[in-house]
Amino acid sequence: MEITSLSYLIFVGVSLVVYWALPHKFKWWVLLVDSLIFYALNTKPITLIYPAVSVLSVWGATLFFEGRRNTKPARIVLILTLVLNVGMLSLLKYTNLFLSTVSYFTEKFSGRTIPSVKWYASLAISFYTLQIISYLLDCYWGVEKAEKNPLKVLLFTIYFPLTISGPICRYNMLSAGLFANNSFDYDRVTRSLKRTGWGFAKKLIVADRLSVVVGYMFASPDFFTGPWTILAAALFVIQLYFDFTGCMDIALGISGCFGVELPENFRTPFFAKTVQEFWQRWHMTLGTFLKEYIMYPVLKSPLFVKMTADCKKHFGKKGKKIPTYLAMLIVWLLMGLWHGSSWKYVLGEGLWFWLIIVLGQIPSDFFKKAKARLHIKEDAFLWKAYGIVRTSFFFTIGMIFFNAADLKAAFHMISCIFRPFPVKEGFLSLYRGIWPEFGGKYVALAVLIIFILQTVFDFMHEKGKDPQEAVAKIVAPVRWVLYLALIFLIIFTGSFGKSSFIYFGF
């Protein structure tokens, strides 16, 4: 069931009617049934066994922690539960990465290859595994109280708006909405519906139309060379941004209609002036998980505490940053692996960004002194513009790895940046190759309109203003004309049934 389909809208509409018609004590049951139905319709039902095992193991472990935290039995149960859940994720998602890597070397030395395996992973396993691990650790650390009802833990794990593409939530973020005595709020529901509609526009009009251009250019890297390569990568970044944020708008909007507020996952990332700041604004819930549940515990571990002391002793004040860089390396390796079972993700979504961030931090004191001597102010327009362009360029290079077929193809495409490029032939190839499939001039105009509006909305968010409130101040007749115009654009220029969300099913 595609979430941009009419069947999904009918599914959500019927669910909302039933949800708001029933007494409070039955509301979360409606969400649980909806989530199970959505799960069964979007993956093989047999794979429900994986989240069931995760839920039962974590539910049992968290109940065991009550009154036993910081004891040896609790630590053993914690480790076993983590091994079980991380092991399932690793086995289902990364077995072929391991086999293909081993096969590469066996083929080199003995001519033998190792066949891949075909296992069905459960829907959104990358999202719900991190989510339920956060609940497990919060209960172990005493941050969260264990839930006695396993079905409520199951709903937290597979709540259907989240299984689209996140965001990754803590238990206390969701429980307040899932199990609270929600009452129907007209303003909240209409606001959520408007956000959902805008998400549809971003996905169907911009992301899916651009996918035609991006797919065509990425398929011919030896022709679209030089600036064309940069353009192809930049268009993919725009496609990914509108696809992912459109998905988040739909997820947060649909959930808001049920009275369940979800955390924001993006905060105007293309206004970031450094790569580190960019990732603090892009897919924020994943970054928060890796920081709070991986990096901080690693830095607080006895090994890293000792390492920090030793580095400070032998290398001075700056030496204490070495363990931080190593912990960051672990985080970024996991970031790359989380994105997919391929070395292109490990390098392009992991090591590349770790390297850029560390290389920016090591000479930070020198840069501060240089800026002071040159009288460069952090809030100067040209300096901020330079930082934004530089950061966007580094991110774009990383996204070449994301969209390339494999690691070899990514490096080949990057090498094409430095080759001669066809100017007139490039335009003619795009026009003849994809213009009819893209949709023609009216679709191009619709794409441009949504792109410009989103840019304006992002600028307003960066300035602390709410675009919905600004639109609400427009006189009613004009405002409703704008709403109807948006619906018209979605229906007549949207690309229906062409592609799923890029992160769907991760």
C-alpha positions, 0 to 999 in steps of 0.5 A: 500500500503506497502511502501516496495512493488513494487506498492509503488515504481511504485506509487513514480516513476510515481509521480516523472515523473509527478512532475518534468515534470510540471511547478513549480506552479503545483508541490505542487498539485502533492504532494497533490494528491499523499498524498490523494491517499496514505492516501485513499489506506492505511486507510478507506477514511472516516477517512480523515474527521479527518485531514480535521477537524484538518486542517480547525480548525487550518487554521481558528484559525491561520488566526484569530490570525493575529493582535490579538495575546496575546488578550483574544479572541485569547487565547479563540480560541487557547484553543478551537482549542487545545481542538478540536484537542487533543480531537479527538486524545484522543477520537480515540486513548485512549477511550479503555484505559480509558474503560479498566481501569474503567472496571478493577475496576468495575469487581473487585468490582461488577463483571461487565465489560465495553465493548471496542469500535471500532472506526477507527482512521485516518492514522498517527493521532499521528504524524499529530496531533502533527505537526499541533499543532506545527503550531498552536502554532507557529502562536499564538506565532508569530514565524510563519506567517499564511498560507492563503491557506487551501490546503497548510496546508492540504498538510503540514499535510498529506504529504505522506512520513511523514505518514509512521512514521514521522518525526514530522516537523514544518511548516517552515521545510516543506514549504520551500521544498513543495512550493519552486521553486524546480529544478531537481538536479541529485546529490540530487536525486541519493543520495536520491535513495541510501538512500532509497535503504539502508532503504529497506535493513535495513527493509527487510533484518534485521528488518523483519528477526529478527522479526521471532526470536523475535516473537518466543522468546517473545511468550515463556518467560517461556522457554527462561529465564535468559540470553535468556530473555536479548537476546530476548529484545536486538534482539527486540531493534536491530529489532526496530532500523533497522525498524525505521531508515530504515523507516526514510531512505525511508521517507527522501530518497523519499522526497529528490527525490521530492526536499523536505528535511526532518529533521533527526530523529536519530543520532547514539543513541547507542553511548549515554552515558546516557539515557537522551542523548539517547533520544536526539538522538532517535526519535529526532523530537518527543523529540523536540516537547515535549520539546519545546511545552510541557515542556518549556511552562509548566515551564514558566507557572505562577504555575511553576514559583511560584513553582520554587521560593517557592522550592528555598526558602524552599529547597535552590538552589537544590530545584529549580530542583523539578518543572523541575522534575515535568515538566519532569514527565508530558513530559514522561507520554505524551511520554508513552501515545503517543506510544500507548493506553496501560499502558505498554507504560505509564510505559515502555516508560514513567515512566521508563525512567523518573525515570532513568533520574531523579535518574541520575540527583539528585546525579550528584554533588556527582558523579562529585566529586567522578569522580574527586577524582578517576581521571576518565576522561569523554573521557576515553575509558572504562568510555565511554564504561561503559556509553554506555553499561549501557544506552543500558541496561536501554533502552532494559529493557524499550523495553520489555514493548514496545514489550510485549503483556501487562503490566502483560506480561512485568513484567513476562518477566522481572522476567524470567531474574532471573530464571534458563535457558536452554543452549543447549535446547534453541539453539535447540529450535531456530534452530528447531522452526524458522531456516527454516522461518528465511531463513537459513545460506545465509539469516543469512549472509546477516543479518550479512553483513547489521548489520556490515555495519550499525554499521560502518556507525553509527561509521562514523556518530559519527566521523562526516563523511558521509558514502555516500561520502566515498562510492562515493570515491570508483572507479566506477566499484567497487562501482557499483558492491557494488550497484548491490550486495545490490540490489541482497541481497534485492531481494533474501534475503529480507522478502517481505510482512511479516510485516508493519513498527512498527510505521506505522499508529501511 
